[in-house]
Amino acid sequence: MKKMTIALAVLWMAGEAFAAESAWLTSVPEALAQARREHKLALLDFTGSDWCGWCKKLNADTFSKPEFIEYASRNLVLVEIDFPKHKEQSDDLKQANKALKAKYGVKGFPTLVVLEPDGTVVWKKVGYLAGGPEAMISKINEARSTPGARNEAPVAPPVAPPVSGAPAVLMPAQWPAPPAHLKGEEPRLQGIFYSTSHPSVVLEGKSCGEGDSVEGMRVLRIAPDHVTVQWNGKTEELRMN
C-alpha cells in the first residue's frame, strides 16, 4: 500500500511538472526573449480555443500529451495567440493578437508558426496536423535543421475542386467565426475537409461530419465540392460561395 501511494505521488508530481513546463505565454516579445536566453524555438499557436473544433482536437491529440510536453520543455517556448468567442481578453491582448494575425498572414485556425529567437520563421502549418506528438516533433526537428522558412500550407480557402479524378484531401482548417446567426436563417457553409475516410464540414463555425446537425440542418453527405443537407424538411446541396 505504501509503495502504491509513493508511486501515485511520483506520477502526480510528474504531471504537475509537465503542466508547469508546458505553460503557454501570450506575448511574442516575451517568448522570443526567453527563447534567446534558453536557446530554444518559439511555437506560436493561432487558435480559436473555445469554438474551433480542429484547434481543440490538436490540443487533445498533441499539445496535451506527455511526449509533446516533455519535448517542448527542452526545445520550445510556447505561445497561444487566441481568438475566442466567449473567453474574456483584455483590449491590449486583442489588439496584439490581431496585429500578429496580420503579420503572419493567418487566414484559418489552427495555424502554427515556429520562430527562431531572432523572429525568423522556420516553419508554418495551416490546419490540423495528424499523427500526434510524433508528427509534430518530427516536423519541428526537420524545420530546425533546414535554413529558411518552411510553409506547409498555401493561404487559401479550405475548399477546392477535385484534381483529375483523385479524391481531394483538403486542409483541415477552421475559418474565423461568422457573424451572429439569426434565428430561422439557413446555417452557412464555411469549409469542407474532404477525405475518403473522415470527411467533415464547417457550418456556422462548427466542425461536423455526416449525420451531424447544426442549427437544425443535418449533414447527409459530404463531397469534395459540395455538401448534401436536410433543412426545413427539404434536401438540398450547399456549395462554397
PyMOL commands that set and color helices and strands:
alter all, ss='L'
color gray80, all
select helices_A, chain A and resi 2-21+28-38+53-63+66-75+91-103+132-144
alter helices_A, ss='H'
color red, helices_A
select strands_A, chain A and resi 41-47+76-82+111-115+121-126+189-193+200-203+206-208+213-214+217-222+227-231+234-238
alter strands_A, ss='S'
color yellow, strands_A
deselect
rebuild
show_as cartoon
